[in-house]
Amino acid sequence: MADTKVFLLDGGSLVLDGFHIWWNKGPGGEVRFPVYSVLVDHPKGKFLIDTGYDYDHVQKALSFEKPQQTEQQTIPGALKLIGLEPKDIDLVFNSHFHFDHVGGNKFFPDTKKICHKDELSQAADCQPFEVLGYSDVAFSTEVAEARGMSDQLTMGQTAANTKYELIEGDVELAPGVTLVYTPGHTVGHYSLLVEFDNRRPLLLTLDAAYTRKNYDNDINAGFHIDPVAGVNSMRRLKQIEKEKNAEVLFSHDPESFKDYKTGVNFYG
């Protein structure tokens, strides 16, 4: 907790129709929203939560999301801004395996990786309505082979360097850094709670709630596996917010993101 810093690594932006952001609520129409990863620089290590999207993959598989990403918004570029390289990261944690959260995993071939115990198998055998979400499978040799998509793997990539340590339930990564199990968006989705000595905790919903509007009104995003679980997860996060007096950050909120600390600026 002492000396913990949280960096939001700006990963560019994408576009979705409002009805996909606010499922069955809208309003419709194009909304350009941010994508970011989270670096927790803790006395026990440097933990990277999610790795954003791969621009070339999105252009190929989901061009309707109109990706905008500069070199500084790739994971190597964003880390370089704060004086780091991929080799400096001690652990990569994927909150889930949708394409906009795993695109930079390829830059960490030898880094320890963890995920929920059911998320890998779901990505390998997803529901028909999840196919676009799980469209980038380069994060896992096992998943790519199961899906018949080994062409996505980087040359020389092996099962050894895409191996994951599997977890379940809430998990403390380090003192004051807790992975909060929030299923619904996917079967193995996690949010993140970071506590500090000298400021309010941060509660990062990640994709349990794209925006403040989702969160305040219990609105799922259009991409989800279980809407009832999703609503329950949002309600659980609101209880944690109340108990901890936490500051809540949302994953894809274009309005809130304007006021977030990014780049060399950090929370801590």
GIFENDA-V900521 format. One record per pair of residues at least 4 apart in sequence whose ideal C-beta (glycine too) atoms are under 7 Angstrom apart, sorted by the first residue. I is the first residue (numbers start at 1). J is the second residue. Records with the same first field share a line. If there is no record, write none. Layout:
I = J ; J
This chain:
1 = 175 ; 176 ; 195 ; 196 ; 197
2 = 43 ; 197
3 = 43
4 = 40 ; 41 ; 42 ; 176 ; 194 ; 196 ; 268
5 = 41 ; 266 ; 268
6 = 38 ; 40 ; 194 ; 202 ; 266 ; 267 ; 268
7 = 39 ; 41 ; 82 ; 266
8 = 36 ; 38 ; 260 ; 261 ; 262
9 = 36 ; 37 ; 39 ; 75 ; 78
10 = 34 ; 36 ; 73 ; 78 ; 262 ; 263
11 = 35 ; 36 ; 37 ; 52 ; 53 ; 69 ; 73 ; 78
12 = 35 ; 67 ; 68 ; 69 ; 70 ; 73
13 = 32 ; 33 ; 34 ; 35 ; 68
14 = 33 ; 35 ; 65 ; 66 ; 67 ; 100
15 = 30 ; 31 ; 32 ; 65 ; 66
16 = 20 ; 21 ; 31 ; 33 ; 65
17 = 28 ; 29 ; 30
18 = 22 ; 26 ; 27 ; 28 ; 29 ; 31
19 = 26 ; 28 ; 222
20 = 221 ; 222 ; 223
21 = 31 ; 210 ; 211 ; 221
22 = 26 ; 213 ; 214 ; 219
23 = 219 ; 220 ; 221 ; 222
25 = 219
31 = 254
32 = 254
33 = 252 ; 254
34 = 252 ; 254 ; 257
35 = 52 ; 53 ; 100 ; 252
37 = 48 ; 49 ; 50 ; 51 ; 52 ; 75
38 = 49 ; 50 ; 192 ; 204
39 = 46 ; 48
40 = 47 ; 49 ; 177 ; 194
41 = 46
42 = 47 ; 174 ; 177
44 = 174
45 = 90 ; 91 ; 174
46 = 88 ; 89 ; 90
47 = 90 ; 91 ; 93 ; 173 ; 177
48 = 89 ; 92
49 = 93 ; 95 ; 192
50 = 94 ; 95 ; 101
51 = 75 ; 92 ; 101 ; 102 ; 103 ; 104 ; 105
52 = 75 ; 100 ; 103 ; 104
53 = 57 ; 58 ; 67 ; 99 ; 100 ; 103
54 = 58 ; 103 ; 136
55 = 59 ; 67 ; 69
56 = 60
57 = 61 ; 99 ; 103 ; 136
58 = 62 ; 65 ; 67 ; 99
59 = 63 ; 67
61 = 135
62 = 132 ; 135
69 = 73 ; 74
71 = 77
72 = 77 ; 78 ; 81
73 = 77 ; 78
74 = 78 ; 104
75 = 79 ; 86 ; 104 ; 107
76 = 80 ; 86 ; 107
77 = 81
79 = 84 ; 85 ; 86
81 = 263 ; 264
82 = 264
84 = 88
86 = 107 ; 108
89 = 108 ; 111
90 = 112
91 = 111 ; 112 ; 114
92 = 105 ; 108 ; 111 ; 113
93 = 114 ; 179
94 = 101 ; 102 ; 115
95 = 101 ; 189 ; 190 ; 206 ; 207
96 = 101 ; 119 ; 185 ; 186 ; 188 ; 189 ; 207
97 = 101 ; 102 ; 119 ; 123 ; 134 ; 139
98 = 133 ; 134 ; 186 ; 223
99 = 103 ; 133 ; 135 ; 136
102 = 136 ; 139
103 = 136
105 = 139
106 = 138 ; 154
109 = 161
110 = 161
112 = 165
113 = 164 ; 165
114 = 164 ; 165 ; 167
115 = 119 ; 120 ; 164 ; 166 ; 188
116 = 167 ; 168 ; 188 ; 190
117 = 166 ; 167 ; 168
118 = 122 ; 187 ; 188
119 = 123 ; 186 ; 187 ; 188
120 = 124 ; 140 ; 142 ; 143 ; 164
121 = 125
122 = 126 ; 186 ; 187 ; 188
123 = 134 ; 137 ; 143
124 = 142 ; 143 ; 146 ; 147
125 = 146
126 = 130 ; 131 ; 134
127 = 225
130 = 134 ; 225
131 = 135
133 = 223
137 = 143 ; 144 ; 147 ; 149 ; 152
138 = 144 ; 152 ; 153 ; 154
139 = 162
140 = 144 ; 162
141 = 145 ; 153 ; 157 ; 158 ; 159 ; 162
142 = 146 ; 159 ; 162
143 = 147
144 = 149 ; 150 ; 152 ; 153
145 = 150
153 = 157
157 = 161 ; 162
159 = 163
167 = 171
169 = 181
170 = 178 ; 179 ; 180 ; 181
171 = 179
172 = 177 ; 178
173 = 177 ; 179
176 = 194 ; 195 ; 196
177 = 194
178 = 193
179 = 190 ; 192
180 = 190 ; 191 ; 192 ; 193 ; 240
181 = 190
182 = 189 ; 190 ; 191 ; 208 ; 233 ; 236 ; 237
183 = 187 ; 188 ; 189 ; 226 ; 229 ; 233
184 = 189 ; 208 ; 220 ; 224 ; 226 ; 227 ; 229 ; 230 ; 232 ; 233
185 = 189 ; 207 ; 208 ; 221 ; 224 ; 230
186 = 225
187 = 225
189 = 207 ; 208
190 = 206
191 = 204 ; 205 ; 206 ; 208 ; 237
192 = 204 ; 206
193 = 201 ; 203 ; 240 ; 246
194 = 201 ; 202
195 = 201
196 = 201 ; 268
200 = 245 ; 246 ; 247
201 = 244 ; 246
202 = 246 ; 247 ; 249 ; 267
203 = 237 ; 240 ; 241 ; 246 ; 247 ; 248
204 = 249
205 = 209 ; 215 ; 237 ; 248 ; 250 ; 251
206 = 251
207 = 221 ; 251
208 = 233 ; 234 ; 237
209 = 214 ; 215 ; 234 ; 250
210 = 214 ; 221 ; 250 ; 251 ; 252 ; 253
211 = 250 ; 252 ; 253
212 = 216 ; 250 ; 253 ; 256
213 = 217 ; 219
214 = 219 ; 221
215 = 234 ; 248 ; 250
218 = 231 ; 234 ; 235
220 = 224 ; 227 ; 230 ; 231
224 = 230
226 = 230
227 = 231
228 = 232
229 = 233
230 = 234
231 = 235
232 = 236
233 = 237
234 = 238
235 = 239
236 = 240
237 = 241
238 = 242
239 = 243
240 = 244 ; 246
241 = 246 ; 248
249 = 260
250 = 256
253 = 257
256 = 260
261 = 265 ; 266 ; 267
